[in-house]
Amino acid sequence: ADCNCDCDPPSRRLTTAMNVAKACALIAAASNLACSSAVAVRHEGGRGAPMKELMPWYHSADDIASTLRALATQCKNADIDVSTRTQINVGSAAGAEVNMDVVRVSRSGGAPKLKAILVYGEHAREVISPESALNFVQTLCGQGPEAERASAVLDNVSFTIVPNANPLSRQKVEDGYYCQRTNEDGVDLNRNFGDAHRTSGEELGDERNPGPSGFSEPESKILKGIIDEERPDIYVSVHSGAYLLGTPFGFKRGNSPPTESSMMEVLGPISDKYCKGQCPYGNLAELINYDNPGCDIDYVAETGTPYVFTWEIYVGSGYRDRYIEEAQMRRNVGAGTPADDGLSLVQLKSSAAKRQRRARALQAKRAAAVLRGREPEAEQHVQDCLDQFNPQSEEETKDVLQRFTSAYLELAERVVKKQAAKNAETKLDSAATKVDSSSLM
Protein backbone atom coordinates (compact mmCIF):
# COMPACT_ATOMS: atom_id res chain seq x y z
CA ALA A 1 0.00 0.00 0.00
CA ASP A 2 1.05 3.59 -0.61
CA CYS A 3 0.85 6.69 1.50
CA ASN A 4 -0.81 9.03 -1.04
CA CYS A 5 0.09 12.61 -0.17
CA ASP A 6 -2.15 14.92 -2.13
CA CYS A 7 -0.30 17.91 -3.60
CA ASP A 8 -1.29 21.30 -2.22
CA PRO A 9 -3.78 23.47 -4.14
CA PRO A 10 -2.01 25.81 -6.59
CA SER A 11 -2.66 28.82 -4.38
CA ARG A 12 -0.56 27.37 -1.54
CA ARG A 13 3.15 28.07 -1.31
CA LEU A 14 6.13 25.85 -0.74
CA THR A 15 6.19 26.05 3.03
CA THR A 16 2.97 24.08 3.06
CA ALA A 17 4.34 21.61 0.50
CA MET A 18 7.41 21.04 2.65
CA ASN A 19 5.25 20.36 5.70
CA VAL A 20 3.14 17.90 3.71
CA ALA A 21 6.26 16.12 2.50
CA LYS A 22 7.66 15.88 6.03
CA ALA A 23 4.33 14.58 7.37
CA CYS A 24 4.10 12.02 4.62
CA ALA A 25 7.65 10.87 5.27
CA LEU A 26 6.89 10.42 8.98
CA ILE A 27 3.73 8.45 8.24
CA ALA A 28 5.57 6.35 5.68
CA ALA A 29 8.39 5.61 8.12
CA ALA A 30 5.97 4.68 10.88
CA SER A 31 3.89 2.47 8.58
CA ASN A 32 6.71 1.04 6.46
CA LEU A 33 5.01 2.55 3.38
CA ALA A 34 6.15 4.53 0.36
CA CYS A 35 5.21 8.16 -0.26
CA SER A 36 4.25 8.35 -3.94
CA SER A 37 3.23 11.92 -4.74
CA ALA A 38 5.39 14.55 -6.44
CA VAL A 39 5.95 16.99 -3.58
CA ALA A 40 8.95 19.18 -4.39
CA VAL A 41 10.84 19.79 -1.16
CA ARG A 42 12.98 22.83 -1.82
CA HIS A 43 16.72 22.34 -1.51
CA GLU A 44 17.81 25.90 -2.18
CA GLY A 45 16.41 29.04 -3.81
CA GLY A 46 13.84 27.97 -6.41
CA ARG A 47 15.02 24.40 -6.53
CA GLY A 48 13.24 21.17 -5.67
CA ALA A 49 14.31 17.55 -5.62
CA PRO A 50 15.86 16.25 -8.89
CA MET A 51 13.33 15.03 -11.46
CA LYS A 52 14.45 11.40 -11.35
CA GLU A 53 14.00 11.41 -7.57
CA LEU A 54 10.67 13.24 -7.62
CA MET A 55 9.02 11.84 -10.78
CA PRO A 56 11.03 8.78 -11.85
CA TRP A 57 8.57 7.70 -14.55
CA TYR A 58 9.59 10.64 -16.77
CA HIS A 59 12.45 10.08 -19.21
CA SER A 60 15.41 12.42 -18.88
CA ALA A 61 16.51 14.31 -21.99
CA ASP A 62 19.42 11.89 -22.35
CA ASP A 63 17.02 8.93 -22.05
CA ILE A 64 14.81 10.40 -24.76
CA ALA A 65 17.77 10.98 -27.08
CA SER A 66 19.18 7.47 -26.62
CA THR A 67 15.75 5.83 -27.04
CA LEU A 68 15.15 7.71 -30.27
CA ARG A 69 18.53 6.66 -31.64
CA ALA A 70 17.81 3.04 -30.73
CA LEU A 71 14.61 3.27 -32.77
CA ALA A 72 16.70 3.84 -35.90
CA THR A 73 17.21 0.07 -36.11
CA GLN A 74 13.80 -0.90 -34.71
CA CYS A 75 11.32 1.26 -36.63
CA LYS A 76 8.73 -0.99 -38.29
CA ASN A 77 7.43 -0.13 -41.77
CA ALA A 78 8.97 3.36 -41.71
CA ASP A 79 12.24 5.14 -42.29
CA ILE A 80 13.63 7.10 -39.34
CA ASP A 81 16.55 9.49 -39.24
CA VAL A 82 17.84 11.15 -36.07
CA SER A 83 20.25 14.02 -36.57
CA THR A 84 21.60 16.84 -34.39
CA ARG A 85 21.79 20.52 -35.22
CA THR A 86 24.24 22.73 -33.36
CA GLN A 87 24.45 26.46 -32.72
CA ILE A 88 26.94 28.32 -30.51
CA ASN A 89 25.39 30.88 -28.19
CA VAL A 90 26.58 34.47 -28.75
CA GLY A 91 24.36 36.08 -26.11
CA SER A 92 24.72 36.31 -22.35
CA ALA A 93 25.66 32.60 -22.27
CA ALA A 94 28.23 33.13 -25.03
CA GLY A 95 30.15 30.02 -25.96
CA ALA A 96 27.50 27.55 -24.78
CA GLU A 97 26.82 24.87 -27.36
CA VAL A 98 23.19 24.08 -28.11
CA ASN A 99 22.63 20.63 -29.63
CA MET A 100 19.08 19.98 -30.79
CA ASP A 101 17.91 16.58 -32.04
CA VAL A 102 15.71 16.41 -35.14
CA VAL A 103 13.78 13.23 -35.90
CA ARG A 104 12.36 12.47 -39.33
CA VAL A 105 9.89 9.61 -39.76
CA SER A 106 8.53 8.80 -43.21
CA ARG A 107 7.73 6.01 -45.63
CA SER A 108 9.33 5.92 -49.04
CA GLY A 109 7.35 5.34 -52.21
CA GLY A 110 3.73 6.04 -53.03
CA ALA A 111 2.13 9.38 -53.80
CA PRO A 112 3.63 12.71 -52.69
CA LYS A 113 3.04 13.21 -48.97
CA LEU A 114 2.03 16.10 -46.79
CA LYS A 115 4.73 17.39 -44.47
CA ALA A 116 4.20 17.91 -40.74
CA ILE A 117 6.49 19.49 -38.14
CA LEU A 118 5.86 19.00 -34.43
CA VAL A 119 7.98 20.96 -31.93
CA TYR A 120 8.12 19.98 -28.28
CA GLY A 121 9.74 21.44 -25.17
CA GLU A 122 10.22 25.10 -26.17
CA HIS A 123 9.56 25.91 -22.52
CA ALA A 124 11.83 23.72 -20.43
CA ARG A 125 9.53 23.31 -17.41
CA GLU A 126 6.88 21.61 -19.58
CA VAL A 127 8.34 18.14 -19.08
CA ILE A 128 5.24 16.38 -20.42
CA SER A 129 5.84 17.90 -23.86
CA PRO A 130 9.10 16.05 -24.76
CA GLU A 131 7.62 12.95 -23.13
CA SER A 132 4.75 13.22 -25.60
CA ALA A 133 7.25 13.52 -28.47
CA LEU A 134 8.90 10.25 -27.49
CA ASN A 135 5.57 8.45 -27.22
CA PHE A 136 4.51 9.74 -30.63
CA VAL A 137 7.72 8.66 -32.38
CA GLN A 138 7.48 5.22 -30.76
CA THR A 139 3.94 4.93 -32.11
CA LEU A 140 5.01 5.96 -35.62
CA CYS A 141 7.63 3.21 -35.37
CA GLY A 142 5.03 0.52 -34.75
CA GLN A 143 4.84 0.42 -30.96
CA GLY A 144 1.74 0.71 -28.78
CA PRO A 145 -2.02 0.46 -29.34
CA GLU A 146 -2.15 2.99 -32.21
CA ALA A 147 0.62 1.36 -34.29
CA GLU A 148 -1.68 0.21 -37.10
CA ARG A 149 -3.32 3.60 -37.34
CA ALA A 150 0.07 5.31 -37.41
CA SER A 151 1.20 3.04 -40.24
CA ALA A 152 -1.78 4.14 -42.34
CA VAL A 153 -1.05 7.80 -41.59
CA LEU A 154 2.54 7.38 -42.85
CA ASP A 155 1.16 6.50 -46.28
CA ASN A 156 0.15 10.16 -46.58
CA VAL A 157 2.25 12.23 -44.17
CA SER A 158 5.97 12.60 -43.41
CA PHE A 159 6.92 13.88 -39.96
CA THR A 160 9.74 16.09 -38.73
CA ILE A 161 9.81 16.11 -34.94
CA VAL A 162 11.89 18.25 -32.58
CA PRO A 163 11.58 16.43 -29.24
CA ASN A 164 13.47 18.88 -27.01
CA ALA A 165 13.68 22.44 -28.31
CA ASN A 166 15.26 23.95 -25.18
CA PRO A 167 17.94 21.40 -24.26
CA LEU A 168 20.20 23.41 -21.92
CA SER A 169 17.37 24.68 -19.73
CA ARG A 170 15.80 21.22 -19.74
CA GLN A 171 18.90 20.07 -17.84
CA LYS A 172 18.19 22.70 -15.19
CA VAL A 173 14.62 21.45 -14.83
CA GLU A 174 15.89 17.91 -14.34
CA ASP A 175 18.14 19.26 -11.59
CA GLY A 176 15.07 20.56 -9.75
CA TYR A 177 14.46 24.05 -11.19
CA TYR A 178 10.87 23.31 -12.17
CA CYS A 179 9.92 26.91 -13.01
CA GLN A 180 12.61 27.36 -15.70
CA ARG A 181 10.71 28.43 -18.82
CA THR A 182 13.34 30.44 -20.69
CA ASN A 183 16.57 29.36 -22.38
CA GLU A 184 20.14 29.77 -21.12
CA ASP A 185 20.01 33.51 -21.93
CA GLY A 186 16.78 34.01 -20.00
CA VAL A 187 14.86 34.46 -23.26
CA ASP A 188 11.40 33.06 -23.97
CA LEU A 189 11.93 31.18 -27.23
CA ASN A 190 8.24 31.50 -28.06
CA ARG A 191 8.56 35.31 -28.09
CA ASN A 192 11.71 35.33 -30.22
CA PHE A 193 10.40 34.38 -33.67
CA GLY A 194 11.26 37.36 -35.81
CA ASP A 195 10.76 41.09 -35.42
CA ALA A 196 7.48 41.57 -37.34
CA HIS A 197 5.30 41.37 -34.21
CA ARG A 198 7.84 40.88 -31.44
CA THR A 199 7.83 43.18 -28.41
CA SER A 200 10.85 45.47 -28.62
CA GLY A 201 13.36 45.65 -25.81
CA GLU A 202 14.56 42.98 -23.44
CA GLU A 203 12.73 42.30 -20.17
CA LEU A 204 15.46 40.65 -18.14
CA GLY A 205 14.16 38.26 -15.51
CA ASP A 206 10.67 38.15 -17.05
CA GLU A 207 9.62 34.69 -18.16
CA ARG A 208 8.29 36.23 -21.40
CA ASN A 209 11.48 38.16 -22.18
CA PRO A 210 11.54 38.40 -26.02
CA GLY A 211 15.31 38.80 -26.23
CA PRO A 212 17.38 41.57 -27.82
CA SER A 213 16.12 40.86 -31.36
CA GLY A 214 14.15 38.34 -33.37
CA PHE A 215 15.92 35.00 -33.78
CA SER A 216 18.69 36.12 -31.45
CA GLU A 217 18.75 32.73 -29.75
CA PRO A 218 20.49 29.57 -30.95
CA GLU A 219 17.34 27.50 -30.40
CA SER A 220 15.04 29.77 -32.41
CA LYS A 221 17.66 29.97 -35.18
CA ILE A 222 17.71 26.17 -35.44
CA LEU A 223 13.92 25.97 -35.49
CA LYS A 224 13.70 28.70 -38.13
CA GLY A 225 16.12 26.75 -40.31
CA ILE A 226 14.00 23.59 -40.05
CA ILE A 227 10.76 25.45 -40.80
CA ASP A 228 12.23 27.31 -43.78
CA GLU A 229 13.68 24.11 -45.25
CA GLU A 230 10.59 21.96 -44.81
CA ARG A 231 7.82 24.46 -45.63
CA PRO A 232 5.34 22.15 -43.86
CA ASP A 233 1.64 21.70 -44.50
CA ILE A 234 1.04 21.11 -40.78
CA TYR A 235 2.85 22.68 -37.82
CA VAL A 236 2.13 21.96 -34.15
CA SER A 237 3.88 23.60 -31.20
CA VAL A 238 3.20 21.41 -28.16
CA HIS A 239 3.05 22.97 -24.68
CA SER A 240 1.54 22.53 -21.22
CA GLY A 241 0.35 24.85 -18.47
CA ALA A 242 -2.98 25.52 -20.19
CA TYR A 243 -5.63 23.35 -21.84
CA LEU A 244 -6.47 24.52 -25.35
CA LEU A 245 -5.98 24.03 -29.08
CA GLY A 246 -4.89 27.38 -30.49
CA THR A 247 -4.66 28.85 -33.99
CA PRO A 248 -2.77 31.93 -35.24
CA PHE A 249 -2.44 34.72 -34.67
CA GLY A 250 -0.98 35.11 -31.20
CA PHE A 251 0.32 38.65 -31.62
CA LYS A 252 -3.09 40.31 -31.56
CA ARG A 253 -6.63 39.31 -30.77
CA GLY A 254 -9.00 39.51 -33.73
CA ASN A 255 -6.35 38.72 -36.35
CA SER A 256 -6.55 35.40 -38.15
CA PRO A 257 -5.01 33.75 -41.24
CA PRO A 258 -7.12 32.93 -44.34
CA THR A 259 -7.20 29.22 -43.49
CA GLU A 260 -8.72 29.71 -40.02
CA SER A 261 -12.08 28.14 -40.91
CA SER A 262 -10.36 24.98 -42.17
CA MET A 263 -8.31 24.78 -38.99
CA MET A 264 -11.41 25.20 -36.83
CA GLU A 265 -13.18 22.40 -38.71
CA VAL A 266 -10.25 20.11 -37.94
CA LEU A 267 -9.97 21.08 -34.27
CA GLY A 268 -13.62 20.76 -33.22
CA PRO A 269 -13.82 16.94 -33.40
CA ILE A 270 -10.36 16.60 -31.82
CA SER A 271 -11.41 18.69 -28.82
CA ASP A 272 -14.58 16.65 -28.43
CA LYS A 273 -12.86 13.30 -28.73
CA TYR A 274 -9.57 13.75 -26.87
CA CYS A 275 -10.44 16.48 -24.35
CA LYS A 276 -14.10 15.50 -23.86
CA GLY A 277 -14.90 18.96 -25.20
CA GLN A 278 -13.10 20.56 -22.26
CA CYS A 279 -10.22 22.21 -24.14
CA PRO A 280 -11.42 25.28 -26.04
CA TYR A 281 -10.11 25.85 -29.55
CA GLY A 282 -9.66 28.94 -31.70
CA ASN A 283 -7.54 32.07 -31.92
CA LEU A 284 -4.63 31.72 -29.49
CA ALA A 285 -4.55 35.33 -28.26
CA GLU A 286 -8.28 35.20 -27.51
CA LEU A 287 -8.04 31.87 -25.70
CA ILE A 288 -5.20 32.92 -23.40
CA ASN A 289 -6.66 36.43 -23.13
CA TYR A 290 -3.42 38.28 -23.80
CA ASP A 291 -1.30 39.03 -26.86
CA ASN A 292 1.86 36.94 -27.30
CA PRO A 293 3.89 38.63 -30.04
CA GLY A 294 6.87 36.81 -31.50
CA CYS A 295 5.45 33.30 -31.15
CA ASP A 296 6.40 30.50 -33.52
CA ILE A 297 2.95 29.80 -34.95
CA ASP A 298 2.63 33.36 -36.25
CA TYR A 299 5.94 33.09 -38.08
CA VAL A 300 4.98 29.72 -39.56
CA ALA A 301 1.52 30.89 -40.63
CA GLU A 302 2.96 33.94 -42.34
CA THR A 303 5.33 31.73 -44.36
CA GLY A 304 2.26 30.06 -45.91
CA THR A 305 1.66 26.90 -43.88
CA PRO A 306 -2.12 26.30 -43.95
CA TYR A 307 -2.54 24.29 -40.73
CA VAL A 308 -0.70 25.83 -37.78
CA PHE A 309 -1.42 25.21 -34.12
CA THR A 310 -0.32 25.65 -30.53
CA TRP A 311 -1.59 22.72 -28.49
CA GLU A 312 -1.56 23.00 -24.70
CA ILE A 313 -1.98 19.37 -23.73
CA TYR A 314 -2.05 19.50 -19.94
CA VAL A 315 -2.85 21.81 -17.06
CA GLY A 316 -3.19 20.85 -13.41
CA SER A 317 -6.67 20.31 -12.00
CA GLY A 318 -6.49 23.47 -9.90
CA TYR A 319 -6.12 25.55 -13.07
CA ARG A 320 -8.39 23.63 -15.43
CA ASP A 321 -11.84 24.98 -14.58
CA ARG A 322 -11.47 28.22 -16.48
CA TYR A 323 -10.62 26.34 -19.69
CA ILE A 324 -13.61 24.05 -19.23
CA GLU A 325 -15.79 27.14 -18.71
CA GLU A 326 -14.30 28.75 -21.83
CA ALA A 327 -15.01 25.65 -23.92
CA GLN A 328 -18.61 25.50 -22.67
CA MET A 329 -19.13 29.20 -23.29
CA ARG A 330 -17.80 28.96 -26.83
CA ARG A 331 -20.07 26.04 -27.62
CA ASN A 332 -23.08 27.93 -26.30
CA VAL A 333 -22.25 31.18 -28.10
CA GLY A 334 -21.43 29.41 -31.35
CA ALA A 335 -24.37 27.05 -31.60
CA GLY A 336 -27.01 28.41 -29.23
CA THR A 337 -28.31 26.34 -26.33
CA PRO A 338 -31.25 23.97 -26.01
CA ALA A 339 -33.01 26.68 -24.02
CA ASP A 340 -33.05 28.84 -27.16
CA ASP A 341 -35.41 26.48 -29.00
CA GLY A 342 -38.73 28.12 -29.81
CA LEU A 343 -37.64 31.64 -28.84
CA SER A 344 -38.56 34.68 -30.90
CA LEU A 345 -35.90 36.72 -32.70
CA VAL A 346 -35.94 39.35 -29.93
CA GLN A 347 -35.62 36.65 -27.27
CA LEU A 348 -32.81 34.96 -29.18
CA LYS A 349 -30.92 38.25 -29.36
CA SER A 350 -31.42 38.76 -25.62
CA SER A 351 -30.19 35.22 -24.91
CA ALA A 352 -27.13 35.77 -27.09
CA ALA A 353 -26.39 39.06 -25.33
CA LYS A 354 -26.50 37.32 -21.94
CA ARG A 355 -24.04 34.70 -23.16
CA GLN A 356 -21.75 37.43 -24.47
CA ARG A 357 -21.84 39.16 -21.07
CA ARG A 358 -20.95 35.88 -19.38
CA ALA A 359 -18.15 35.45 -21.90
CA ARG A 360 -16.74 38.89 -21.14
CA ALA A 361 -16.93 38.18 -17.40
CA LEU A 362 -15.06 34.91 -17.90
CA GLN A 363 -12.40 36.63 -19.98
CA ALA A 364 -11.95 39.30 -17.30
CA LYS A 365 -11.60 36.55 -14.70
CA ARG A 366 -8.95 34.81 -16.77
CA ALA A 367 -7.09 38.06 -17.40
CA ALA A 368 -6.95 38.72 -13.66
CA ALA A 369 -5.62 35.18 -13.11
CA VAL A 370 -2.89 35.77 -15.68
CA LEU A 371 -1.78 38.99 -13.98
CA ARG A 372 -1.76 37.34 -10.54
CA GLY A 373 0.31 34.44 -11.83
CA ARG A 374 2.95 36.46 -13.66
CA GLU A 375 5.94 36.69 -11.35
CA PRO A 376 9.61 37.01 -12.29
CA GLU A 377 10.87 33.57 -13.23
CA ALA A 378 13.35 33.41 -10.32
CA GLU A 379 10.59 34.21 -7.78
CA GLN A 380 8.12 31.53 -8.85
CA HIS A 381 7.42 28.64 -6.53
CA VAL A 382 8.46 25.12 -7.37
CA GLN A 383 5.31 23.37 -6.21
CA ASP A 384 3.08 25.80 -8.10
CA CYS A 385 5.00 25.10 -11.31
CA LEU A 386 4.76 21.36 -10.80
CA ASP A 387 1.04 21.62 -10.10
CA GLN A 388 0.37 23.63 -13.25
CA PHE A 389 2.61 22.16 -15.92
CA ASN A 390 3.07 18.41 -15.47
CA PRO A 391 1.09 15.35 -14.44
CA GLN A 392 2.37 14.21 -11.07
CA SER A 393 1.49 10.55 -11.24
CA GLU A 394 2.55 7.87 -13.69
CA GLU A 395 -1.07 6.95 -14.38
CA GLU A 396 -2.08 10.49 -15.32
CA THR A 397 1.06 10.90 -17.44
CA LYS A 398 0.23 7.77 -19.45
CA ASP A 399 -3.32 9.01 -19.99
CA VAL A 400 -2.11 12.33 -21.43
CA LEU A 401 0.42 10.58 -23.67
CA GLN A 402 -2.09 8.11 -25.07
CA ARG A 403 -4.80 10.68 -25.73
CA PHE A 404 -2.58 13.17 -27.48
CA THR A 405 -0.64 10.63 -29.55
CA SER A 406 -4.06 9.64 -30.89
CA ALA A 407 -4.91 13.32 -31.37
CA TYR A 408 -1.75 13.97 -33.44
CA LEU A 409 -2.70 11.05 -35.69
CA GLU A 410 -6.26 12.28 -36.05
CA LEU A 411 -5.03 15.76 -36.92
CA ALA A 412 -2.95 14.28 -39.75
CA GLU A 413 -5.88 12.15 -40.96
CA ARG A 414 -8.26 15.09 -41.04
CA VAL A 415 -5.85 17.37 -42.85
CA VAL A 416 -5.18 14.64 -45.45
CA LYS A 417 -8.93 14.34 -46.08
CA LYS A 418 -9.39 18.10 -46.38
CA GLN A 419 -6.46 18.43 -48.77
CA ALA A 420 -7.77 15.53 -50.87
CA ALA A 421 -11.19 17.22 -51.09
CA LYS A 422 -9.54 20.52 -52.02
CA ASN A 423 -7.47 18.84 -54.76
CA ALA A 424 -10.57 17.11 -56.15
CA GLU A 425 -12.43 20.41 -56.22
CA THR A 426 -9.51 22.08 -58.01
CA LYS A 427 -9.55 19.34 -60.66
CA LEU A 428 -13.28 19.76 -61.20
CA ASP A 429 -12.90 23.52 -61.55
CA SER A 430 -10.06 23.02 -64.01
CA ALA A 431 -12.10 20.55 -66.07
CA ALA A 432 -15.09 22.92 -66.11
CA THR A 433 -12.85 25.77 -67.28
CA LYS A 434 -11.57 23.62 -70.16
CA VAL A 435 -15.11 22.73 -71.21
CA ASP A 436 -16.13 26.39 -71.16
CA SER A 437 -13.08 27.32 -73.20
CA SER A 438 -13.70 24.63 -75.84
CA SER A 439 -17.34 25.67 -76.25
CA LEU A 440 -16.23 29.14 -77.23
CA MET A 441 -14.02 27.86 -80.06
Disulfide bonds with the S-S distance in Angstrom:
Cys5-Cys24 1.93
Cys24-Cys35 2.21
Cys75-Cys141 2.04
Cys179-Cys385 2.06
Cys275-Cys279 2.03
